Amino acid sequence: MGHRVLLYTLAPSGGDFFPISLGYIAASLKAHNIEVAIAEVDQITKHTGKEVENFVITYKPLIVGFSVYQANIKLALQLARIVKMVDPGIVVVFGGPQASFMPKDALRQMREVDVIMRGEGEDIWPALVRCIITNSDPACIKGIVFMRSDAPIETLPAPLVNNLDSLPSPFAFNVFDLRQHMPQGHGSASYSRRHNVAVMLTSRGCCFNCAFCYTPRAFGRRIRTHSPQRVLIDMSICAKARIKKFFFADPSFTFDKKRVVSIMRGIIKKKWKVEIWCETRADLIDKPLLALMAKAGVRYIAYGLESVDQRVNKVLRKPIDLNQFEKIIKFTRAVGIEPEVFTLYGLPGQSKESCFKTLDFLKRLKIKITGNSAGQQLNLFFGTDITDAPKRYGIRLLKKRRPLYLSPGIDFVTKHMKRRDINMVAKAYKA
């Protein structure tokens, strides 16, 4: 068997964009002269399952990795069973947000999985491949959980990469070339439509501390950034491939305004005709920056609001100045950028009436209640303060027992909202 790695990206109901995190891992593996392929599956059918089986037989990977979330982990387990049926010797790895904070004992309940990988994988993956090739002790690899003598062993945490520019570029290593990864269960036409957008991750982490979000804990409440030069180099590679749409996946893209100004001015100087989506906070942006971003090609900005109820926001540790928020929405629209707004319902301390006030606020601002602005129920993910202590936040879990690899998700009620109340709010957003 060759030293090959197969990475699966899974979307249980169809995905919109290629996962940039897997792109970074693939680039890192390629930089270590390890052959890697990325395959996509968005549902399991008899036909798709056979495709997966045939691909594994043909490709003969040493390791198969899955990026898992609450929404796709059951699908990942189905795929892992197929992989193990083809060759029990293949090492199966689960990484990603769901794996980073799930309890180590979850490995006992996932017999198809050999390794849980915690945190950033760019350094961990090459180390794991070397370990398997040399038959070394996996205990020396930081950031993993594995089984030994029927007991899960968790190693020391892996350090975060300080200099993001030191990471191999997934664009420079061409990991998004259609010839470099194999879509499963997609027609070529739909696949091409989904991949004419370049996903950029120009920074990682968040220095805020929202109780419902796992990002602050995952990245130590700090933000690390690519330099403007690196961002523009990656964008130029995409531009040469005639990609004109960019999705900036940073949690708070405008945290460093000077850096954003450099990136935007670079785009303008190169005269690229691009369309950009990004996400930020209303207190991290201003009118001059919005005007510059619009000139550079930013067409959509998503802002995190969550709720207009200040008592709820206090519990979430996310204070919102509603007057400032409203001004920024107006400024955004005035320069020709479409504002989108993230909101949540089922939050701690939130009532049905409070949820409707948030919805009314969006309507008053003429926010299109669709896509990102359609609102969603709070999800209790691993790695968040609310999930760690739901009772403290007035949340009652509906299922007392669940597999250790699943977080509670949306399976809960609160002191102020029963299931019928939550469903009523959900319908109001869809109306």
Secondary structure, DSSP 8 states (H G I E B T S, - for coil): --SEEEEEEE-TT--SS--HHHHHHHHHHHHTT-EEEEEEES---HHHHHHHHHHHHHH--SEEEEE--TTTHHHHHHHHHHHHHH-TTSEEEEESHHHHHS-GGGGGG-TT--EEE-S--TTHHHHHHHHHHHT--GGGSTTEEEEETTEEEE-------S-GGGS--TTTTTTTSGGGEEESS--HHHHHHHTSEEEE--EEE-SS--TT-SHHHHTTT-EEE--HHHHHHHHHHHHHTT--EEEE--TTTTSSHHHHHHHHHHHHHHT---EEEEEE-GGG--HHHHHHHHHHTEEEEEEEEE-S-HHHHHHHT----HHHHHHHHHHHHHTT-EEEEEEEES-TT--HHHHHHHHHHHHHTT---SGGGG-EE--B-TTSHHHH-GGGGTEEES-S---TT---BT-EEESS--HHHHHHHHHHHH-
